[in-house]
Structures are given as C-alpha cells and as structure tokens.
Amino acid sequence: MYIQNGICHIKLCVSLCSVKEVHTVDSSPPAEPRGRSEFLKYYCQLRLDPQTAHKELYISEGNRKVIRTRDPQPYSDNQDRFDSFAQVLCREALSGGRFYWEIEWSGEFSIGVACRGISRKGKGSLCLLGYNDKSWSLLCSDTGYSAWHNKVDKAVSGPHSSRIGVFLDHSAGLLAFYSIGETMTRLHRFETTFTEPLYPGFGVGTSVKICQLK
C-alpha cells in the first residue's frame, strides 16, 4: 500500500511548473461554515498536475482522476515529479481565502496540502505528504484514519466513507477534513499559520477522483 511502503522507506529529500494560482482576500471573514450547503459556497475546482505525478499514476477524466497502475507511465523526467512515492499535486495554488473540495477514493490513500517547496526526489520523509513541515495530510484506509504533520500522527475516529471533504481557510490557518455521508462529520482539523500558497495533493493506493460539485 502507498503509506506502508512510504513508512518502510523512512525507517531504513523542487518547484512546480505550469502553476495556476488562486488568490482571494477576505476583509471580514464570515463565520465558519455550518452544514454542507454552506461549505459548497467555497467550492474550488481542482485539476491534477501531470508534471508532478509519480510514474505509476495514470491520470484521466480531464485531470480529475488518478489510478495506481504499478506499470510505469511514459512521463518525462523533471524536477517537479515525485520519483519514489505514488503522489501527485494539483495545479492550483490556494492562498488568502476559503476553499472547499471533495474526493472519492478506494484503497489506502492520503489527502492533504503541501507547500511548493516539498521535496520530490528520494525516499525520505521530506517527500512524503504529512511527514515534514511543508505538508499536512489525512491518511485514510478501510480500518480508519490518522492525521499527519511533520512526522507526528494522531489517530482519528469517525464514520468510514468513500467520500472525503476538505476545507481550507488559508488566512485563518485552518485545514479540516470531513467524512461525507448522510451527514457531514468532521474528522480532524489543523490550526496553524500558513505563510505561503498551498497545493492540494494525494498519495494514491488504488484510485482517487476529484468530485465536480457545481
């Protein structure tokens, strides 16, 4: 599995191209959203960046779906591509406002955000989502969830769902993950200070699809 392989490598380290920056400014931020309909007001359409995708990841459906193939794809080598972990970032750089997106997943995977400077080359923790000071992630599997930042993990309880929602309030330093089912349940939230744009990203065990909500 994606993370199991990553952890094994750790126990035994750069810039994006073709970036589309999304920047908004809230002079007086509204109250924190309550209910899915309010979160959808901050929906942000995301697209995967093939230039960052590990060679075992196949991207389709207008750069919204990624599948772990095990067979290398004919991607060119570049400084932005993850070369050891099955990870991919999105094109959009999110900064200065509120953003919301949802994904559907199967197999163990991680979902999170990363700074532009996250390392792409090698098998160390500097390259793995949630294992360094440049990224935050939620690890999802059939057995549960765990939240990761800078190699510190926290077990997370909550209902299992094949759909996960993510809310980012960049200005307020808030990143939250939600289980989406008949109800919307918050799984975990990070509270910190974000000092640069963040790129949504995924570590893929089987498949991940970015949902179109509008």
C-alpha positions in Angstrom: 0.0 0.0 0.0 1.0 3.6 -0.5 1.8 4.7 3.0 3.0 1.3 4.2 5.7 1.5 1.5 6.5 5.1 2.5 6.9 4.3 6.2 9.2 1.4 5.3 11.4 3.8 3.3 11.5 6.3 6.1 12.6 3.8 8.7 15.6 2.4 6.7 14.9 14.6 0.1 11.5 21.4 -6.3 9.4 23.7 -7.7 6.1 23.4 -9.6 5.7 24.4 -13.2 2.6 25.5 -15.1 1.0 26.7 -11.8 -2.3 28.3 -11.8 -2.5 30.4 -8.7 -5.9 31.1 -7.0 -5.8 34.1 -4.7 -8.7 35.7 -2.8 -8.8 38.2 0.1 -11.4 38.2 2.8 -11.5 41.6 4.5 -14.0 40.3 7.1 -14.3 36.5 7.0 -17.8 35.1 7.6 -18.5 32.6 10.4 -17.2 29.1 10.0 -19.5 27.1 7.6 -22.2 25.1 9.2 -23.6 22.3 7.0 -22.6 21.1 3.6 -24.6 23.7 1.7 -22.5 26.4 3.3 -19.2 24.6 2.6 -20.2 24.4 -1.1 -20.2 28.2 -1.3 -16.4 27.9 -1.2 -16.1 25.1 -3.7 -12.9 25.2 -5.7 -12.4 23.3 -8.9 -9.1 21.5 -8.9 -7.1 19.7 -11.6 -4.2 17.3 -11.1 -0.8 18.4 -12.4 0.6 15.6 -14.5 4.1 17.2 -14.2 4.1 16.2 -10.5 2.7 12.7 -10.8 4.7 9.6 -9.9 5.3 7.3 -12.9 3.0 4.6 -11.5 0.0 7.0 -11.6 -2.4 7.2 -14.5 -4.3 10.4 -14.8 -7.7 10.7 -16.7 -11.1 12.4 -16.8 -9.8 15.8 -17.5 -7.1 15.6 -14.9 -9.6 14.8 -12.2 -9.0 11.1 -11.6 -5.8 9.2 -10.8 -5.2 5.4 -10.6 -2.3 3.5 -9.3 -1.2 1.3 -12.2 2.1 -0.4 -11.0 3.2 -0.2 -14.6 5.3 3.0 -15.3 3.6 5.7 -17.4 5.7 7.4 -20.2 6.1 10.6 -18.3 9.2 12.7 -18.9 11.6 13.2 -16.0 11.5 16.7 -14.4 12.4 18.3 -11.1 8.7 18.6 -10.1 7.8 14.9 -10.3 7.7 12.6 -7.3 10.2 9.8 -8.1 9.7 7.4 -5.1 6.2 7.9 -3.6 2.9 7.4 -5.6 1.9 11.1 -5.1 0.5 13.9 -7.2 -0.2 17.5 -6.6 -2.9 19.8 -8.1 -2.1 22.8 -10.3 -3.9 25.3 -8.2 -2.0 27.3 -5.5 -4.6 28.2 -2.8 -3.9 31.4 -0.9 -5.6 34.2 1.1 -9.1 32.9 1.3 -11.5 29.9 1.8 -11.6 26.8 -0.3 -13.5 23.5 -0.3 -13.3 20.3 -2.3 -14.4 16.7 -2.1 -12.9 13.5 -3.4 -13.9 9.8 -3.8 -11.4 7.2 -3.0 -10.7 3.5 -2.9 -7.7 1.7 -1.3 -5.4 3.3 1.3 -4.6 6.9 0.4 -3.6 10.2 1.8 -5.2 13.6 1.1 -3.7 16.9 2.1 -1.9 20.1 1.1 1.7 20.9 0.6 3.9 24.0 0.2 5.6 24.5 -3.1 8.9 23.5 -1.7 8.1 20.0 -0.7 10.9 17.7 -1.9 10.1 15.4 -4.8 13.3 13.2 -5.1 14.3 10.3 -2.9 12.7 8.1 -0.3 13.0 10.2 2.8 10.3 11.9 4.9 10.9 15.3 3.2 9.0 13.9 0.1 6.0 12.2 1.9 2.8 14.1 2.5 2.4 14.8 6.2 5.9 13.7 7.2 7.6 17.1 7.0 7.0 20.7 8.0 5.8 21.6 4.5 2.7 19.4 4.3 -0.4 18.3 6.2 -2.4 15.2 5.5 -5.1 12.7 6.5 -4.3 9.0 5.9 -7.5 7.1 5.0 -7.9 3.3 4.9 -10.6 0.7 5.4 -9.5 0.4 9.1 -9.6 4.1 10.0 -8.0 7.5 9.7 -4.9 9.3 11.1 -3.8 12.9 10.7 -0.1 13.7 9.9 2.2 16.7 10.1 6.0 16.8 10.4 6.1 13.0 11.1 3.7 13.4 14.1 0.5 11.3 13.7 -2.8 11.4 15.6 -5.4 8.6 15.5 -8.7 9.9 14.2 -12.1 8.4 14.9 -15.1 8.9 12.6 -17.5 7.2 10.2 -16.0 5.4 7.2 -16.9 7.0 3.9 -15.7 6.7 0.3 -16.0 10.5 0.0 -13.9 13.0 1.9 -14.4 16.8 2.1 -11.6 19.3 2.7 -12.0 22.9 3.9 -9.1 25.3 3.9 -9.2 28.8 5.4 -5.8 29.9 4.4 -6.0 33.3 6.1 -7.2 31.8 9.4 -4.7 28.9 9.3 -7.4 26.2 9.3 -7.4 22.9 7.5 -10.2 20.5 8.2 -11.2 17.1 6.8 -14.8 15.7 6.8 -16.4 12.3 6.2 -19.3 12.8 3.7 -22.3 10.6 4.0 -25.9 11.2 5.0 -24.4 13.6 7.5 -21.1 15.6 7.3 -18.7 14.6 10.2 -15.5 16.5 10.9 -12.7 14.0 11.2 -9.8 16.3 12.1 -8.6 19.9 11.8 -5.2 21.5 11.9 -4.9 25.0 13.3 -1.6 26.8 12.3 -0.3 29.8 10.4 0.1 29.4 6.6 2.7 31.7 5.2 2.6 30.7 1.5 0.2 29.2 -1.0 -0.8 25.5 -0.6 -1.2 22.9 -3.3 -3.8 20.1 -2.7 -2.2 16.7 -3.1 -2.8 12.9 -2.8 -0.9 9.8 -2.1 -2.6 7.0 -4.1 -3.1 3.4 -3.1 -5.7 2.4 -5.6 -7.7 5.4 -7.0 -8.7 9.0 -6.2 -11.2 11.2 -8.1 -11.8 14.9 -7.6 -15.6 15.5 -7.4 -17.3 18.1 -9.5 -19.7 19.8 -7.2 -21.1 22.5 -9.5 
